[in-house]
């Protein structure tokens, strides 16, 4: 039997996030997926490449395109705790090249004790740094993110950086609390 390899390059992507709280760890994760709107899909986690020409669409538009049982590729950050009041975060950062024919980077980050702003900016920083290295942009890795962001943009090679983050404090009664952030790819 002759089978052809089929290339599956996504043409659309959307960001989503959610938080779930439940006495069972797995149910907490399921509730976070429900808040994110992707619970009905068979999720396959992939690495960090944002395809050339892929279009970022609004969450609502993307959710309408999902079908129950669909194999759905995601870059996902996930964190969970059952420690009361423990701050958890899950973030996805994105960096896109100016050249739409080039590929970008997505980076996931999951942390304890970081605000959503800090965790989100860190994920964005990771994605931008990976793209900068690929594009040959010279930078000092020891400088603050705000300074490197200026260098990256001034290079004329990086068009846009962004992030999505979900944070939450662990349930005060010790129930499992799960946070997720995801970049969802569509064909």
Secondary structure, DSSP 8 states (H G I E B T S, - for coil): ----------SEEEEEEEEEEESSHHHHHHHHHHHHT-TTSEEEE--SEE-TT-EE--HHHHHHT--TT-EEEEEEEEEEE-STT-EEEEEEEEEEESSTTS-EEEEEEEEES--HHHHHHHHHHHHHHHHHHHHT----TTS-HHHHHHHHHHTTSEEEEEEEEEEEE--TT--EEEEEEEEEEE-
